[in-house]
């Protein structure tokens, strides 16, 4: 394998890693946006100021978050075990 072949392979490997990181960042951003929407809806609901179809909106957000998790995105931060 020549020098150029090695360089080309390394460039392709790096491209794959960068694309993976970009996808991770995009998934985290989507999860953050969905969690923010969820928080606003729950707050409105708990303060007796619900928006139209709050339950349906919440169900849709939960499904979107589950889909992100199924794709491997981390939706919730890691929590410490109880009692630590």
Buried (B, 14 or more C-beta within 10 A) or exposed (E): EEEEEEEEEEEEEEEEEEEEEEEEEEBBEBBEEBBEBBEEBBEBBEEEEBEEEBEEBBEBBEEBBEEBBEEEBEBEEEEEEEEE
